[in-house]
């Protein structure tokens, strides 16, 4: 496994089609998914030659916490469906690399169990599935468990039209009748290794962090059902701030106006994100939107970004354009699907080695020294 594309191919072989396509796919024509990656090709490096970097420092500080690597592991819903270890594998790997893991509300392992296996900082990404009371109960749990950041996703007014999911029968396989499941069962039966692993794990997991009073954890449901009636509005930040006094991170920002509004609502950081192209197709690639948001934040809040990160050079380019760090999603998700915990470790190793090599070739010794002087940016982006 030399690069992330190798891990993607292995995950595609090992996962049932509906599971791989859930991880790999995006909304509608998947234009934004492709543009997230392509945008990095438009930014080129300006290296300092005849410079030998003898001591390289990849450390950075995000929300007051020093990290050994500027790539945080993004929240991926349904991770336990990708591999039984799911969020546990990702949290362990993040701790090994000295970085932050962000746990999704739509997760199959209890947030307390994730905390037990992690040696690094943990954030919790909150969806309002189940309503305000259920969300407030989750916030109390993360405070008790020692999570240090709360991530609010603001780009899910409704679920995007992820066309691969209905074609593969995702909804029917997760919650439909036996008769509705039958046309799609062959996808699962053709991957006996995956099926056996999940049978040993107890079958389809419940959503352990969405606990409805009198009902317990919600059963596994498809993404459209999970996001229905769970959209965040700006007015919700009033009660969220009362329930959570720690750092608040707003994820899903693509414009300067929304960055400023997030800061007004108490955000310590914003994440430039288009949900990996999984919500509104045709929006700006996140790397293109990054400079506008950095300018709008004006040092009042830290700026992170996600989307399209497949190589360490992508991470370096994002930092040159003003990001404090990046969120890595599909790249480690492919590793998880390929081999569980060892696959996530391999994905992170590939990216870290990429960053180290890129920094040395740039003639730059630390994350703090990276700025726009190391890159050429298309004039239209300004």
SENU-555221 format. One line per field, with one value per residue (C-alpha): residue in one letter; x, y, z. Coordinates in pm, whole numbers, plus 50000, padded with zeros to 5 digits. Layout:
<recs>
code	(a, ...) .
c1	(X, ...) .
c2	(Y, ...) .
c3	(Z, ...) .
</recs>
This chain:
<recs>
code	(x, x, x, x, x, x, x, x, x, x, x, x, x, x, x, x, x, x, x, x, x, x, x, x, x, x, x, x, x, x, x, x, x, x, x, x, x, x, x, x, x, x, x, x, x, x, x, x, x, x, x, x, x, x, x, x, x, x, x, x, x, x, x, x, x, x, x, x, x, x, x, x, x, x, x, x, x, x, x, x, x, x, x, x, x, x, x, x, x, x, x, x, x, x, x, x, x, x, x, x, x, x, x, x, x, x, x, x, x, x, x, x, x, x, x, x, x, x, x, x, x, x, x, x, x, x, x, x, x, x, x, x, x, x, x, x, x, x, x, x, x, x, x, x, x, x, x, x, x, x, x, x, x, x, x, x, x, x, x, x, x, x, x, x, x, x, x, x, x, x, x, x, x, x, x, x, x, x, x, x, x, x, x, x, x, x, x, x, x, x, x, x, x, x, x, x, x, x, x, x, x, x, x, x, x, x, x, x, x, x, x, x, x, x, x, x, x, x, x, x, x, x, x, x, x, x, x, x, x, x, x, x, x, x, x, x, x, x, x, x, x, x, x, x, x, x, x, x, x, x, x, x, x, x, x, x, x, x, x, x, x, x, x, x, x, x, x, x, x, x, x, x, x, x, x, x, x, x, x, x, x, x, x, x, x, x, x, x, x, x, x, x, x, x, x, x, x, x, x, x, x, x, x, x, x, x, x, x, x, x, x, x, x, x, x, x, x, x, x, x, x, x, x, x, x, x, x, x, x, x, x, x, x, x, x, x, x, x, x, x, x, x, x, x, x, x, x, x, x, x, x, x, x, x, x, x, x, x, x, x, x, x, x, x, x, x, x, x, x, x, x, x, x, x, x, x, x, x, x, x, x, x) .
c1	(50000, 50203, 49937, 49576, 49452, 49597, 49399, 49088, 49122, 49170, 48867, 48661, 48753, 48684, 48361, 48011, 47917, 47663, 47917, 48201, 47975, 47848, 48208, 48327, 48025, 47877, 47570, 47405, 47660, 47949, 48092, 48196, 48356, 48582, 48648, 48759, 49047, 49113, 49147, 49474, 49616, 49563, 49791, 50160, 50460, 50739, 51023, 51334, 51622, 51964, 51809, 51866, 51609, 51793, 51531, 51167, 50885, 50532, 50378, 50097, 49861, 49484, 49248, 49531, 49625, 49957, 49929, 50211, 50046, 49816, 49574, 49273, 49055, 48716, 48382, 48260, 47909, 47839, 48209, 48119, 47945, 48273, 48462, 48352, 48629, 48493, 48544, 48760, 49020, 49019, 49048, 49337, 49521, 49468, 49620, 49917, 49987, 49934, 49630, 49259, 48978, 48629, 48346, 48026, 47684, 47601, 47841, 47816, 48043, 47963, 48145, 48272, 48431, 48595, 48741, 48884, 49090, 49217, 49543, 49476, 49223, 48865, 48595, 48231, 48038, 47676, 47367, 47034, 46894, 46619, 46577, 46719, 46674, 46861, 47138, 47172, 47202, 47482, 47662, 47647, 47798, 48089, 48163, 48176, 48397, 48648, 48585, 48739, 48560, 48204, 48160, 47832, 47762, 47557, 47522, 47258, 46925, 46825, 47034, 47198, 47084, 47358, 47247, 47463, 47281, 46928, 47065, 47236, 46929, 47089, 46756, 46599, 46902, 46924, 46560, 46336, 46134, 46287, 46106, 46256, 46602, 46611, 46711, 47021, 47135, 47380, 47606, 47658, 47673, 47948, 48173, 48172, 48472, 48292, 47968, 48139, 48317, 47989, 47809, 48078, 48031, 47662, 47513, 47388, 47491, 47267, 47343, 47484, 47514, 47158, 46966, 46595, 46433, 46221, 46352, 46728, 46979, 46826, 46851, 47074, 46888, 46986, 47144, 46832, 46627, 46905, 46928, 46554, 46433, 46785, 46893, 47078, 46961, 47152, 46897, 47001, 47341, 47182, 47092, 47402, 47625, 47437, 47486, 47852, 48107, 48412, 48550, 48279, 48370, 48131, 48168, 48028, 48133, 48204, 48168, 48311, 47963, 47897, 48242, 48164, 47819, 47977, 48218, 47927, 47754, 48058, 48267, 48631, 48703, 48534, 48582, 48572, 48375, 48120, 48064, 48297, 48060, 47784, 47530, 47482, 47652, 47806, 47940, 48297, 48584, 48690, 49047, 48909, 48681, 48958, 49123, 48790, 48709, 49059, 49029, 48685, 48792, 49061, 49235, 48915, 48876, 49097, 49027, 49039, 48934, 48841, 48762, 48984, 49279, 49447, 49819, 50041, 50111, 49740, 49775, 50075, 49893, 49597, 49826, 50001, 49661, 49586, 49436, 49559, 49496, 49290, 49028, 49103, 48798, 48786, 49164, 49153, 48808, 48962, 49224, 48952, 48764, 49081, 49214, 49059, 49305, 49621, 49465, 49400, 49757, 49886, 49679, 49811, 50167, 50142, 50013, 50268, 50557, 50416, 50409, 50762, 50899, 50707, 50832, 51194, 51162, 51007, 51296, 51060, 51140, 50812, 50436, 50461, 50677, 50427, 50255, 50133, 50489, 50537, 50256, 50123, 49747, 49530, 49444, 49073, 49076, 49147) .
c2	(50000, 50291, 50562, 50626, 50516, 50170, 50153, 50263, 49977, 49724, 49859, 49831, 49464, 49383, 49575, 49504, 49751, 49941, 49991, 50098, 50332, 50488, 50572, 50660, 50834, 51182, 51380, 51386, 51403, 51410, 51727, 51871, 51542, 51556, 51930, 51893, 51678, 51864, 52201, 52088, 52043, 52414, 52517, 52466, 52484, 52745, 52560, 52711, 52527, 52437, 52416, 52104, 52059, 51866, 51898, 51888, 51989, 51879, 51991, 52243, 52386, 52373, 52526, 52542, 52173, 52075, 51803, 51601, 51605, 51865, 51605, 51539, 51232, 51353, 51211, 50929, 50803, 50428, 50348, 50024, 49915, 49968, 49754, 49614, 49810, 50129, 50435, 50241, 50176, 50538, 50675, 50439, 50539, 50911, 50869, 50682, 50975, 51238, 51398, 51448, 51205, 51344, 51104, 51122, 51115, 50844, 50595, 50234, 50239, 50418, 50747, 50630, 50321, 50537, 50751, 50443, 50336, 50680, 50837, 51167, 51451, 51375, 51596, 51505, 51596, 51665, 51602, 51689, 51342, 51278, 51644, 51890, 51677, 51382, 51614, 51775, 51429, 51345, 51669, 51573, 51234, 51385, 51628, 51342, 51138, 51420, 51522, 51864, 51998, 52005, 52014, 52145, 52056, 52327, 52200, 51930, 52110, 51787, 51490, 51532, 51307, 51044, 50849, 50545, 50467, 50415, 50227, 49986, 49950, 50106, 50198, 49857, 49662, 49862, 49882, 49726, 49406, 49074, 49098, 49442, 49324, 49029, 49215, 49353, 49065, 48932, 49235, 49109, 48737, 48796, 48928, 48644, 48785, 49111, 48923, 48685, 48970, 49153, 48835, 48786, 49151, 49092, 49202, 49551, 49782, 50037, 50409, 50393, 50768, 50858, 50742, 50820, 50810, 50499, 50357, 50325, 50359, 50413, 50124, 50168, 50372, 50512, 50856, 51033, 50912, 50998, 51358, 51417, 51680, 51723, 52040, 52304, 52667, 52967, 53004, 52660, 52796, 52973, 52648, 52468, 52733, 52694, 52317, 52330, 52578, 52430, 52503, 52508, 52421, 52500, 52264, 52328, 52689, 52795, 53174, 53464, 53566, 53229, 53236, 53571, 53451, 53140, 53359, 53578, 53264, 53169, 52951, 52904, 52747, 52690, 52405, 52496, 52197, 52092, 51757, 51586, 51671, 51470, 51748, 52026, 51932, 52218, 52424, 52550, 52313, 52369, 52466, 52746, 52867, 52856, 53198, 53383, 53217, 53275, 53645, 53667, 53490, 53758, 53576, 53575, 53201, 52919, 52783, 52415, 52253, 51916, 51774, 51612, 51530, 51229, 51314, 51484, 51755, 51842, 51900, 52126, 52330, 52383, 52506, 52742, 52896, 52966, 52650, 52565, 52197, 51965, 51699, 51368, 51160, 50923, 50871, 50694, 50549, 50354, 50221, 50119, 49934, 49770, 49633, 49787, 49940, 49844, 50003, 50332, 50328, 50268, 50557, 50793, 50670, 50739, 51091, 51173, 51051, 51252, 51566, 51510, 51460, 51759, 51988, 51886, 51938, 52279, 52377, 52444, 52318, 52363, 52404, 52756, 52869, 52764, 53056, 53167, 53240, 52865, 52831, 52976, 53030, 53098, 53465, 53389, 53252, 53599) .
c3	(50000, 49865, 49860, 49959, 49616, 49689, 50013, 49826, 49578, 49858, 50047, 49728, 49699, 50063, 50123, 49992, 49719, 49927, 50210, 49981, 49783, 50104, 50195, 49845, 49695, 49711, 49607, 49266, 48979, 49232, 49076, 49411, 49514, 49209, 49241, 49603, 49479, 49154, 49327, 49481, 49131, 49063, 49350, 49281, 49511, 49524, 49699, 49857, 49689, 49832, 50179, 50388, 50665, 50936, 51208, 51097, 51330, 51233, 51560, 51565, 51825, 51770, 52025, 52274, 52245, 52090, 51828, 51676, 51333, 51171, 51029, 51254, 51191, 51073, 51187, 50961, 51030, 51021, 51072, 51247, 50929, 50739, 50992, 51330, 51507, 51351, 51567, 51813, 51543, 51431, 51785, 51866, 51549, 51614, 51959, 51813, 51581, 51846, 51686, 51749, 51666, 51607, 51689, 51485, 51645, 51388, 51544, 51649, 51955, 52279, 52321, 52660, 52504, 52238, 52515, 52687, 52386, 52285, 52398, 52221, 52239, 52140, 51991, 51942, 51628, 51717, 51506, 51663, 51590, 51845, 51933, 52182, 52495, 52341, 52222, 52566, 52722, 52475, 52567, 52934, 52847, 52651, 52933, 53180, 52944, 52894, 52533, 52473, 52165, 52032, 51654, 51515, 51151, 50981, 50622, 50670, 50632, 50456, 50346, 50007, 49722, 49737, 49434, 49495, 49822, 49682, 49382, 49622, 49844, 50153, 50312, 50251, 50373, 50694, 50792, 50525, 50529, 50423, 50089, 50019, 50121, 49881, 49559, 49732, 49953, 49691, 49759, 50114, 50038, 49782, 50064, 50320, 50510, 50580, 50659, 50904, 51082, 51134, 51241, 51508, 51606, 51672, 51341, 51266, 51553, 51716, 51725, 52076, 52127, 52033, 52339, 52341, 52688, 52728, 52402, 52439, 52153, 51812, 51566, 51263, 51002, 50663, 50640, 50505, 50800, 51044, 50925, 50892, 51142, 51284, 51104, 51306, 51292, 51423, 51703, 51834, 51932, 52230, 52408, 52279, 52439, 52768, 52759, 52648, 52779, 52605, 52258, 51990, 51631, 51344, 51048, 50702, 50642, 50280, 50290, 50485, 50598, 50762, 50921, 51083, 51193, 51348, 51546, 51659, 51788, 51995, 51766, 51862, 51523, 51190, 50944, 50576, 50454, 50193, 50365, 50121, 49836, 50003, 50054, 49794, 49468, 49272, 49562, 49575, 49640, 49999, 49908, 49688, 49967, 50228, 50161, 50189, 50521, 50659, 50574, 50734, 51053, 51088, 51374, 51580, 51529, 51408, 51060, 50967, 50641, 50495, 50153, 49890, 50115, 49953, 49988, 50240, 49983, 50002, 50376, 50322, 50056, 50289, 50565, 50321, 50244, 50609, 50760, 51109, 51037, 50819, 50882, 50709, 50615, 50321, 50328, 50664, 50586, 50298, 50538, 50783, 50510, 50385, 50713, 51025, 51271, 51074, 50765, 50946, 51077, 50725, 50587, 50854, 50802, 50429, 50489, 50758, 50543, 50251, 50466, 50592, 50241, 50103, 50380, 50323, 49948, 50010, 50235, 50526, 50876, 51063, 51030, 51171, 50878, 50611, 50438, 50096, 49980, 49933, 49677, 49353, 49361, 49055, 49025, 48997, 49351, 49484) .
</recs>
